[in-house]
Amino acid sequence: MDSVDAQDSFGTWLMYLPPGGDSRYVPIRKIKWFWYGASSRSTTAPYAWSMSSSPTDCGWNFDGDLYPAPPQWSAISYNSDLDNYTTP
C-alpha cells in the first residue's frame, strides 16, 4: 500500500435541558462538520509515511435550522472519566 485516505462527516446537536424534574432535552441547533485526511508512503527506503492532505481539510457549518427536529439516538454511551451515562 502506497497511500491511504479517509473522510467523514457528522451532525452534532446543541441541546438545552430546561429546569424541572420531568424536563426533556430541547434541540437548539444542529452543527454539521467534516474532516478529511490523506497520507502517502515514500517509494524509497526507509518508506516513511507523510501527510499529503492539509491540516485545514476540515470544517463546520453553523447555518443549520434553529430549533431542528430532535435527533434520534440509537445507542447509550458511558463516560468513564466522569463515571456517568449519557442516555437518549
N, C-alpha and C positions, 0 to 999 in steps of 0.2 A: 504494500500500500504506500503510495507516494503523497497522497493528500486526503484530507477529510474536511467536511464542513457540516454545520448543523444550524438550525434556526427554529425558533418557536415564538408563539405569541400567546398572550394571556389577557384575561379581563379580571380586574380587581375592583371589588365594590367597597366604597366608603360607606360605612353603616353608622347609625346612631341608635342608641338604646335609651328611650325615654325613661324617666324615673317611674318607679312603681313596681310592685311585686309581680304583676301579670303582664309586664311590658314585653313587646316583641321588637326585634331589630327592624329599623326602617332604612331602606336603601336611599342614600342621598345622591350619589353619583357613581357611575361606572368609569373606571380608568382603563384604557387599553394600552398595553405595552408589548414590546417585542425585543428580541436580540438575535444576532447572527454572528457566527464565528467560523473561521476557516484557518487551516494550518497545512503546511506542506513540508515534506522532508527533502533534505539535500540528496542529490543523486550520487554524491561522492562521500567518502569516509570523512568524518565519523557519522554520517547520515543523521545529522541533527534535525529536529523539528523546529519550525519557526511559524509564528503567526503571520498569515498573509491577509488577514482582514484588519480593519481599522477598529480601535477602541470605541469609535463613535458609531459602530454598526449596531445601534440600539436606539430606542426612542419610546415615546409615550404620547398619548392623546387625551387631553382633558376635555375635549369638545363633546363628550357623550351627553346623553339626555340627563337633565336634572330629574331626580326622583324616578329612576327607572323601575321597571318591574323587579320584584325581589328575585335574587338568584336562587337556583335550585341546587342544593348541595347533594352530593352522592356519597359522602364519607364524613366521618368524625375524626379529628386529629388530636393527638396528645402532645403537649409541650413539656418535655421532661425538665427543662431548665426552670419553668415556672410551676411545675407539678400541678398542671390543671388540664382539663379537657376543653376543647373548642367544639361546641355542638351546633348543629344546624338549627 
